[in-house]
Amino acid sequence: MKNYLFTSESVSEGHPDKVCDRISDEIVDAYLGAYDQSRVAVETLATTNKVVIAGESRGPEDVNSEMMAALARKAIRDIGYEQDGFHWETCDIEVLVHKQSDQIAQGVDAGDNKDEGAGDQGIMFGYACTETPDLMPAPIYYSHRVLQNLAQARKSGAASMLGPDAKTQITLAYENHRPVRATSLVLSTQHLDESLSSQDVRTIVEPYIRETLPDGWITDATEWHVNPTGKFVIGGPDGDCGLTGRKIIVDTYGGAAPHGGGAFSGKDPTKVDRSAAYAARYLAKNVVAAGMAERCTLQVAYAIGVSHPLSLYVNLHNTGEVDEQKLADVLRELMDLTPRGIREHLALNRPIYARSAAYGHFGRTPDSDGGFSWEQTNLVDALKSAF
């Protein structure tokens, strides 16, 4: 199909699942900040005035239960929850993090006769396309941007009547494989003023949505659904239980590309669920940035305890300017795809993960301190030279 509709959704940093992702990644950052070889796998659950943090770790003892609880409160406060049913200062926080299993460690750690192995088996995908400046699928890219802009307006006081919890969904019409207009816009956002109607909320949010989408994409025919169920005052974990790792399609490509199944948040970069997905995005983005294809999908596969990937698959979706098999070989030469190789190439052993917990792990601007290093396009010249 050349002409079709495609939809993606995003959720805000105050969505219950994203609150949990943020807390889990704050703990990952604390461990890596204290010791860059720490091992962490932490899950968070949040409900009405209750947060439970569980998992396993191996790292400095000063990253203890008290610190984890303090980090959770700080994250909740930054997101903006000061409500009767969920307040950063008064919610009960229980920490159930224990030592990492020695049997997992023996398969993952480097030894005298072997390199460090993958932290788990699994398949990971990376994707890039020419639909947006950051080489992301347009529906998920603009869904994220809408919520980011609304969060900024809420925190600055320009839209202080909005609450932290929100979801958006954008449907775009494609013509000849290119996005050309929005056919429908869905936004459900928490509001703190109980008297606001759905139309009142639309009046508040519509300018931010119009500023976010490209000129001409919103037309008179675009359908708007703002708070379609009515009032949305009780939000966040007080309205719905949250859990780490439940928004994996929001975290990646909005359904426009395959997903291997593993979540990212709460995991240190020895877990290939996270690091190999970042590497796959990095390689796919560089292929597209080099002008070798309009779309690129990569898959890598690993076995627990085994260092080298079992396979590397490249699909240019009939838009490629180069041979896919040769490209796969070149990519293997340009980047060491062992867990250690990925972490060193992208400098992942740093406290850079809490910022990735909301608004997508991909399509972000690389930070000067190494955050979102997988969004760099510094392989373009080497790729061009190889062909």
Residue pairs with C-beta under 8 A, 6 or more apart in sequence:
2 174
2 175
2 176
2 177
3 173
3 174
3 175
3 176
4 173
4 174
5 171
5 172
5 173
5 174
5 183
6 137
6 139
6 171
6 172
6 174
6 179
6 256
7 139
7 169
7 170
7 171
7 172
7 184
7 255
8 137
8 139
8 140
8 143
8 169
8 170
8 253
8 254
8 255
8 256
9 140
9 143
9 167
9 168
9 169
9 170
9 186
9 250
9 254
10 140
10 143
10 144
10 146
10 147
10 167
10 168
10 169
10 250
10 254
10 359
10 360
11 17
11 18
11 147
11 166
11 167
11 168
11 247
11 250
11 358
12 18
12 147
12 150
12 151
12 164
12 165
12 166
12 167
12 189
12 358
13 19
13 22
13 79
13 151
13 164
13 357
13 358
13 359
14 79
14 80
14 81
14 151
14 163
14 164
14 165
14 166
14 190
14 235
14 236
15 165
15 166
15 167
15 236
15 242
15 247
15 358
16 46
16 165
16 236
16 237
16 239
16 240
16 241
16 242
16 243
17 242
17 243
17 244
17 245
17 246
17 247
18 242
18 247
18 357
18 358
19 44
19 46
19 75
19 76
19 79
19 81
19 236
19 237
19 242
20 43
20 44
20 45
20 46
20 242
20 243
20 244
20 265
21 44
21 244
21 245
21 247
21 265
21 266
21 357
21 358
22 75
22 79
22 265
22 354
22 357
22 358
23 44
23 46
23 51
23 53
23 71
23 72
23 75
23 76
23 244
24 42
24 43
24 44
24 53
24 55
24 244
24 265
24 266
24 357
25 265
25 266
25 353
25 354
25 356
25 357
26 71
26 72
26 74
26 75
26 354
27 40
27 42
27 53
27 63
27 68
27 71
27 97
27 266
28 40
28 42
28 265
28 266
28 267
28 268
28 351
28 353
28 354
29 351
29 352
29 353
29 354
30 63
30 67
30 68
30 71
30 351
31 38
31 39
31 40
31 57
31 59
31 60
31 63
31 268
32 38
32 40
32 268
32 349
32 350
32 351
32 353
33 350
33 351
34 59
34 60
34 62
34 63
35 59
35 60
36 349
36 350
37 59
37 349
38 57
38 58
38 59
38 60
38 63
38 268
39 56
39 57
39 58
39 59
39 100
39 105
39 108
39 268
39 270
40 55
40 56
40 57
40 58
40 59
40 266
40 267
40 268
41 55
41 56
41 57
41 100
41 266
41 267
41 268
41 271
42 53
42 54
42 55
42 56
42 57
42 97
42 244
42 266
43 53
43 54
43 55
43 243
43 244
43 245
43 266
44 51
44 52
44 53
44 54
44 72
44 242
44 243
44 244
44 266
45 51
45 52
45 54
45 241
45 242
45 243
45 244
46 52
46 86
46 236
46 237
46 241
46 242
46 243
47 237
47 238
47 241
47 242
48 85
48 86
48 237
48 238
49 85
49 86
49 87
49 90
49 91
49 92
49 238
50 91
50 92
50 93
50 94
50 237
51 72
51 76
51 91
51 92
51 93
51 94
51 237
52 93
52 94
52 96
53 68
53 69
53 72
53 93
53 94
53 95
53 96
53 97
54 95
54 96
54 97
55 96
55 97
55 98
55 266
56 97
56 98
56 99
56 100
56 101
57 63
57 97
57 98
57 99
57 100
58 99
58 100
58 105
65 95
65 97
68 95
68 97
69 93
69 95
72 93
73 88
73 89
73 91
73 93
74 88
75 354
76 86
76 87
76 88
76 91
77 88
77 89
79 164
80 154
80 155
80 163
80 164
81 87
81 88
81 164
81 236
81 237
82 88
82 89
83 163
83 236
83 238
84 238
85 234
85 236
85 237
85 238
85 239
86 236
86 237
86 238
104 119
107 117
107 304
107 305
108 116
108 117
108 118
108 119
108 270
108 304
108 305
109 116
109 117
110 116
110 340
114 307
115 307
115 338
115 340
116 270
116 307
116 338
116 339
116 340
117 304
117 305
117 306
117 307
117 339
118 272
118 276
118 302
118 303
118 304
118 305
118 306
118 307
118 339
119 267
119 270
119 271
119 272
119 273
119 304
119 339
120 262
120 271
120 272
120 273
120 302
120 304
121 302
121 303
121 304
122 260
122 261
122 262
122 272
122 273
122 276
122 301
122 302
123 260
123 261
123 299
123 300
123 301
123 302
124 260
124 262
124 272
124 273
124 276
124 277
124 279
124 280
124 299
124 300
124 301
124 302
125 252
125 257
125 258
125 259
125 260
125 277
125 280
125 297
125 298
125 299
126 277
126 279
126 280
126 281
126 282
126 283
126 284
126 285
126 296
126 297
126 298
127 137
127 252
127 253
127 256
127 257
127 258
127 280
127 281
127 284
127 295
127 296
127 297
127 298
128 135
128 136
128 281
128 284
128 285
128 287
128 288
128 289
128 295
128 296
129 135
129 136
129 137
129 256
129 288
129 294
129 295
129 296
130 288
130 294
130 295
131 137
131 138
131 141
131 178
131 179
132 138
132 141
132 142
132 363
134 141
134 363
134 364
134 365
134 375
135 285
135 288
135 289
135 363
136 253
136 360
136 362
136 363
137 253
137 254
137 256
137 257
138 172
138 179
139 170
139 171
139 172
139 179
139 254
139 256
140 250
140 253
140 254
140 255
140 256
140 360
140 363
141 360
141 363
142 170
142 212
142 213
143 168
143 169
143 170
143 254
144 359
144 360
144 363
145 212
146 168
146 170
146 187
146 208
146 209
146 212
146 213
147 166
147 168
147 359
148 359
149 208
149 211
149 212
150 159
150 162
150 166
150 189
150 205
150 208
151 164
151 166
153 159
153 162
153 208
154 160
154 162
154 163
154 164
159 204
159 205
159 208
160 192
161 191
161 192
161 193
161 196
161 204
162 189
162 190
162 191
162 192
162 204
162 205
163 189
163 190
163 191
163 192
163 232
163 233
163 235
163 236
164 190
164 235
164 236
165 189
165 190
165 232
165 235
165 236
165 239
166 187
166 188
166 189
166 190
167 186
167 187
167 188
167 189
168 185
168 186
168 187
168 188
169 184
169 185
169 186
169 187
170 182
170 184
170 185
170 186
170 213
171 182
171 183
171 184
171 185
172 179
172 180
172 181
172 182
172 183
172 217
173 179
173 180
173 181
173 182
173 183
174 180
179 217
180 217
181 216
181 217
181 218
181 219
181 222
182 213
182 217
182 218
182 219
182 222
183 221
183 222
183 223
184 222
184 223
184 224
184 225
185 209
185 218
185 222
185 223
185 224
185 225
185 226
186 225
186 226
186 228
187 205
187 209
187 225
187 226
187 227
188 226
188 227
188 228
188 229
188 232
189 201
189 205
189 226
189 227
189 232
190 232
190 233
190 235
190 236
191 201
191 227
191 231
191 232
191 233
192 233
194 231
194 233
196 204
196 231
198 226
198 227
198 228
198 230
199 226
201 226
201 227
202 224
202 226
202 227
205 226
206 224
206 226
209 218
210 218
236 242
244 263
244 265
244 266
245 263
245 264
245 265
245 266
246 263
248 259
248 261
248 262
248 263
248 264
249 255
249 259
250 360
251 263
251 264
251 265
251 360
251 361
252 259
252 277
252 360
252 361
252 362
253 259
253 362
257 297
258 297
258 299
260 273
260 277
260 299
262 271
262 273
262 274
262 277
263 273
264 273
264 274
264 277
264 356
264 361
265 353
265 356
265 357
267 273
267 274
268 274
269 275
269 278
269 339
269 342
269 343
269 348
269 349
270 339
270 343
272 300
272 302
272 339
272 342
275 339
275 342
275 343
275 346
275 348
276 300
276 302
276 309
276 337
276 339
276 342
277 361
278 342
278 346
278 348
278 361
278 374
279 300
279 335
279 337
279 342
279 345
279 346
279 374
280 298
280 299
280 300
281 361
281 362
281 374
281 375
282 335
282 346
282 373
282 374
282 375
282 376
282 379
283 298
283 331
283 335
283 379
284 296
284 297
284 298
285 374
285 375
285 377
286 377
286 378
286 379
286 380
286 383
287 293
287 296
287 314
287 316
287 327
287 331
287 383
288 294
288 295
288 296
289 377
289 380
290 377
290 379
290 380
290 383
290 384
291 321
292 316
292 320
292 321
292 322
292 327
292 383
292 387
293 316
293 317
293 319
293 320
293 321
293 322
294 317
294 319
295 316
295 317
295 319
296 314
296 315
296 316
296 317
296 320
297 313
297 314
297 315
297 317
298 312
298 313
298 314
298 315
298 331
299 311
299 312
299 313
300 309
300 311
300 312
300 313
300 337
301 309
301 310
301 311
302 309
302 310
302 339
303 310
307 338
307 339
307 340
308 337
308 338
309 337
309 338
312 328
312 331
312 332
312 337
313 328
314 324
314 325
314 327
314 328
314 331
315 324
316 322
316 324
316 327
320 327
322 387
326 387
330 383
330 386
330 387
333 386
334 379
334 382
334 383
334 386
335 341
335 342
335 345
335 379
336 342
336 344
336 345
342 348
343 349
346 373
346 374
347 370
347 373
348 373
350 369
350 370
352 367
352 369
352 370
352 371
352 372
352 373
355 367
355 371
355 372
356 364
356 371
356 372
361 372
362 374
362 375
363 375
364 371
364 372
364 375
365 372
365 375
366 372
366 373
366 375
366 376
